Amino acid sequence: MAGKPAWWRKALWPNGKDGLKTRQGRQAAWRRLAVLGAGACATGLAMLLAFHVGQDLARSLAGGDDDAPQALPTALAEAAPAPAAQAATPPAAAAPAVQTPAADTPFVVKSVLKIDGPIRFGQFYWDESQGQAGPVVITVDLTARVLSVFRDGHEIGATAILKGYGDKPTPLGVFPITQKDATHVSNLYDAPMPWMLRLTNDGVSIHGSKVEKGYATNGCVGVPNEFAKRLFKVASLGDKVIITDGKRLGLGGSINPGA
């Protein structure tokens, strides 16, 4: 069914198809075609620009995410080590089993020296007849001011002591003997400390002293010189000295060097 020619045909061939029969008519049609194409491109670009401007305006009004982190450029992203590309960390080797040192075996008091009454300053008792070969443990009771020596659970020596007072008290606790020096002289007080058995790094020790009423030490445990000589002979490095304040041991009592 014939109808009106399309608008674009009319725009290209205003004189109808008869206008294309001449060279001038064909050239004019091509020129009109070029103009129409350029106009369509310009219209499309204008519409696209208007669309992006509208998007930017909408983001600005809505508080867009321009400050959100951006993806790294490809070159930088490739330079950054990706988690999947990192060398896998080999599993740590199982730590060797650590052996826990056996707890010090408590020494039970098997026998005590027969001492009638309190030990006076300068007095001491020594009897190794009941002390068989075995570990040595030394106990000090600051309240009673008495030091006792046990070997294999048997008391072989006991004496009255001097102790520290005021700002130089004798410390409480369990101390291993870390040094022996028969002719030691204190580098702090320039005083002789014969038969010295060191207990702490800051100078506390057991040593020979003039044990008389009214005397004191600078935190050490002072014992009569002859007693100190005998103790020095039987004591070894590592033997434990337990210093308490008011704890007394009797027959059957427990001495725990690890306490």
TIKE-238336 format. One record per residue: residue in one letter; x, y, z of N, C-alpha, C, CB in turn. Coordinates in steps of 0.1 Angstrom, whole numbers, plus 5000, padded with zeros to 4 digits. Glycine has a CB too. Example, Ala and Ser with C-alpha at 12.3 -4.5 7.8 and 13.67 -1.06 7.14 Angstrom:
BEGIN
A513249435078512349555078513249675078511349555090
S512849785071513749895071512950005079514149945057
// end
This chain:
BEGIN
M500949885000500050005000500950125000499050005012
A500750214990501650334989501250435000501450394975
G502250495005502050595015502950715013502150545030
K502950795023503850915021505350865023503551015032
P506250925015507650885017508150915031508550955006
A509050825035509750845049510450985049510750735052
W510551045062511051175063512551175058511051215077
W513251065061514651075056514751065041515450955062
R513851005034513850995020513551135014512850895014
K512551195021512251335017513351425019511051385024
A514151405030515251495033516351475022515751475047
L516551345018517651315009517251344995518051175010
W516051314991515551334977514351424977515251194970
P514451544979513251634979512551634965513651774982
N513251604955512651594941512251454937513551654931
G512351364948511951224944513151154937510751224935
K512851034933513950954927514451014914513550814925
D513551104908513951164895515151254897512751234889
G515251304910516351394912517751324912516151464926
L517751194913519051114913519551084899518850994921
K518751114890519151084876520251164871517951094867
T520451284877521551374872522651364882521051524870
R523851404877524951404886524851504897526251424878
Q524351614893524151724904523251674914523751854897
G522251604910521251554920521851454930520051494913
R522651364924523251264933524251334943524051154924
Q525051424938525951494947525251564958526851594939
A524151634954523351704965522851604975522251784958
A522451484971521851384980522951344990521351264972
W524151314985525251274994525651385004526551244985
R525551504999525851615009524851625020525951755001
R523551605016522551605026522651485036521151605019
L523151375030523351255038524451275049523751135030
A525551345044526651375053526251465064527851435046
V525451565060524951665071524051595081524151775064
L523151505076522251435085523051345095521251355078
G524151275089524951195098525751265109525951115090
A526251385105527051465114526051515125527651585107
G524851555121523951605131523551495141522651655124
A523351365136523051255145524151235155522651135137
C525351235150526551215159526551325170527851205152
A526351445165526451555175525351545186526351695168
T524151505181523051485190523351375200521751455183
G523951265195524251155205525351195215524751035197
L526351265211527351305220526851405231528551375213
A525951485226525351585236524451505246524451685228
M523751405241522951325251523851255261522051235243
L524951195256525851115265526451215275526951045257
L526951335271527551425280526551465290528051545272
A525251495286524251535296524051425306522951565288
F524051295301523851185310524951175321523851055303
H526251195317527351185327527351305337528651185320
V527051425331526951545340525851525350526651665332
G524751455346523651435355524051335366522451375348
Q524851235362525351135372526251205382526151025365
D527251285378528151355387527351445396529151435379
L526351515390525551605399524751535409524551695390
A524251415405523551335415524451285426522851215408
R525651235422526651195433527051305442527851135426
S527251425437527551535445526551575455527951655437
L525251565450524151605459523951495469522851625451
A524151365466523951255475525151225484523551135467
G526251305483527451275491528051145486527051255506
G528551135474529051015468530250965475529351045453
D530850845470531950775476533250805469531650635476
D533450935465534650965458535950945467534651115454
D535750945481536850925490537050775493536651005502
A536150695487536350545490537650495484535150465485
P538350395491539550345485539350295471540050225494
Q540350325463540350295449541250175446540750405440
A540850095436541749975433543150025428541049895422
L544149955432545449985427545549975412546549895434
P546350065406546650045391547249905389547550155386
T547049855377547449725374548949695377547249685360
A549849795374551249775376551549765391552049885370
L550849845399551149845413550449725420550549975420
A549349685414548649565420549549445417547249555414
E550149435406550949315403552249325412551349315388
A552749445415553949455423553649415437554549585422
A552449445442552149405456551949255457550849475461
P552649195467552549045468551049005471553448995479
A550548925463549148865466549248755476548548815453
P548348755485548348645496548548505490547148655504
A547948485479547948345473549348315468546948325463
A550148425464551448395458552548385469551748505448
Q552248425481553248425492553648285495552748495504
A554948265498555348135502554648085515556848125503
A554247975515553547915527554547895538552847785523
T554247945550555147925561555147785565554748015573
P556347715566556347575570555847565584557747515568
P555147455587554747445601555947435611553847315602
A555747495622556847495632557047355637556547595643
A558347325638558647195643558247185658560247165642
A557747065661557347045675558447065684556646905676
A558147155695559247175705559547045712558747285714
P560847025715561146905723560546915737562646895724
A560146805741559546795754560546845765559046655758
V560046935773560946985784560646905796560647135787
Q561746855801561646775814561546865826562846675815
T560546855833560446925846561246865857558946935850
P562146945862563046885873562146835884563946995879
A562646715889561946655900561946745912562546515903
A560846755919560746835931561646785941559346845936
D562246875949563146835959562446745969563746955967
T563046635972562446545982562446595996563146405981
P561346606002561346646016562246556025559946656022
F562946616034563746546044562946536057565146606046
V562746416061562046396074563146396085561246266074
V562846466096563746476107563846336114563446576117
K564946266112565046136118565646136132565946046109
S566446236135566946246149567446386151568146146151
V567346426164567846556168568846546179566646646172
L569646646180570646646191569946666204571746756188
K570546596214569946616228570546746234570346486237
I569746846235570146976240569247016251570247086228
D569747026263568947066274568947226275569447006287
G567747276273567647426275568047496262568447466286
P567847626262568147716251569647726249567547856253
I570047746236571447756233571847906235571747716218
R572847926243573248066246574248116235573948066260
F574348256235575248316225576648256227575248466226
G577248216216578648166216578648016218579348226227
Q577547956221577447806223577147736210576447766234
F577547616209577147536197577347386201577947566184
Y576647296194576647156196576947086182575247096202
W577846986183578146916170578446766173579446976164
D577646686166577746546168577446476155576846496180
E578346416148578146356135577946196136579346376126
S577846146148577746006150576445946144577745966165
Q575346026143574145976137573946026123572946036145
G574846106118574646156104575446076094575146296104
Q574645986087575245906076575445996064574345786073
A576145946054576346016042574946046035577245936032
G574746166031573546206025573446356023572346156034
P572346406017572246546014572246626027570946576006
V572746746026572846836037571846946036574246896039
V571046976046570047086046570347166059568547026046
I570347296057570547386068569347466071571847486066
T568847466083567647546087568047666096566547456093
V567447776095567647896103566347946108568548006096
D566147956121564948016127565348146133564247916138
L564948256127565348386132564748426145564948496121
T563548376148562948406161563648336172561448356161
A564048206170564748136181566248176180564547986179
R566648236169568148266167568948136168568548366177
V568448036160569147906160569347856146568447806169
L570547806143570847736130571047586133572047796123
S570447506125570647356126571147306113569347286131
V571947196114572547136102572046986102574047136102
F571346946091570846816090571546746078569246806087
R571946626081572546536070571846406070574146516073
D571246376058570346266056569246256067571246136057
G568746376071567646386081568046386095566746266078
H569346366098569846366112570446506115570846246114
E570146556126570746686131572146656136569846756142
I573146716130574546696134575146816140575346646122
G574446936139574947056145573947156147576047116136
A574047236158573147346162573947456169571947286170
T573547576166574247686173573347806174575547716165
A573647896183573048026183573648116173573148096198
I572848216168573348296156573248436159572548256144
L573848516151573648666149572848686137574948746149
K571948776136571148806125571048956122569648746126
G570448996111570349136107569149196113570449156092
Y569149326115568049406120567849526112568249436135
G566649596114566449726109566449726094567449826113
D567249816087567249826073568149716067567649956069
K568749626075569549516070569149386076571049546073
P567849346073567349226079567849106072565849226079
T567948996078568248866072567048826064568648756082
P567148796051566048756043565448616046566348766028
L564148606044563548476045563448406032562048486051
G563448276032563348196019564248076019563648286008
V564348026007565247906005566347945996564447785999
F567547926000568747975992569747865991569348096000
P570147835978571247745976572647805979571247685962
I573547725984574947775986575547795972575747685995
T575947915969576547945956578047965956575848065950
Q578647985968580048005968580647965982580448155965
K581847915982582547885995583847955995582647735997
D584148026006585448096007585848096021585348236001
A586948016024587348006038587948136044588347896040
T588548216035589248336040588548466034590748336037
H587348466033586648576026586748706034585148546023
V586848816027586848946033585749036026588249026033
S584849086033583749166027584249286020582749206037
N583949296007584349415999583449536002584349385984
L582249516009581349616012581749686026579949566013
Y582149606035582449646048583849636053581549576058
D584649576044586149556047586249476060586849686047
A585449376061585449296074585649146070584149316082
P586449076079586648936076585348856078587748886086
M585148756069583948676070584548526068582948706059
P585148476078585848346076584748226074586648306088
W585148136066584348016063582948056057584147936076
M583048146048581848206042581148106032582248326034
L579848096034578948026025577948126019578247906032
R578148166007577348266001575948215997577948325988
L574948296001573448265998572848355987572648276011
T573248485987572648575977573748655970571648665984
N573348705958574348785950574648925957573748805937
D573848965966574049095972574749085986572849175974
G575348965988576348956000575848876012576649086004
V574548836012574048756024574748626024572548746023
S575248586035575948456037575948406051577448466031
I576348286053576648236066578148236068576148086068
H578648286079580048296081580348306096580648426074
G581648286099582148296112582048436118583548246113
S581548446130581448576137581748566152580048636134
K581848686158581948686172580448696177582748816178
V579948576181578548566185578348596199577948426181
E578048726202577848766216576548856217579048846222
K575948856228574748946230575049086227574248926244
G574149156220574349296217574949316203575249356227
Y575449206196575949216183574949176172577249126181
A575149226160574249196149575049196136573049296148
T574349156125575049146112574349246103575049006107
N574849256091574249336080573449246071575349416073
G572549156077571749076069572248926069571549126056
C573448906072574048776072573648686084575648776071
V574048566084573848476095575248446101573148336091
G575448506113576748486119576748366129577148606127
V577748286128577848166137579248166143577648026129
P579448096154580848086160581848036150580848006173
N583048086151584048056141584347906140585348126145
E584447836152584647696151583547616145584947636166
F582347656148581147596142581147626127579847646148
A581547746123581547776109582547696101581947926107
K583647666108584747576102584147436099585947576110
R583447386109582947246107581747246097582347196121
L580947346097579847356087580447366073578947476090
F581547446071582147466059582647336053583347566060
K583147246062583647116058582547026052584347046069
V581347026058580346926054579446986043579546886066
A579347116042578447176032579047176018578047326036
S578147166008578647165994577847275987578447025988
L578347315975577647405966576347345962578547445954
G575347425963573947375959573147325971574147265949
D573747295982573047265994572047375998573947226006
K570847336003569847436005569847486020568447386002
V569647626021569547686034568147746035570647796036
I567347696045565947736046565947836058565047616049
I565547966055565548066066564048096068566348196062
T563648076081562248106085562248196097561447966088
D561048236101560948326112559848266122560548466108
G560348176130559348116140558947976137558148196141
K559547916126559147776123560147676129559047756108
R559647596139560647506146560347366141560447516161
L561347286140561247146136561647056147562247116124
G560746946149561046846159561146716152559946846169
L561346616160561446476155560246436147561646376167
G560446386135559346356126558946466117558246306134
G559446586120559046706112559646696098559546836119
S559046766089559446766074560246886071558246756065
I561346856064562246966059562146956044563746946064
N561647066038561447066023562447166017560047086019
P563547126011564447226005563847305994565647156000
G562747255988562147325977560947415982561547225967
A560747425995559647506000559847655997559447486015
// end
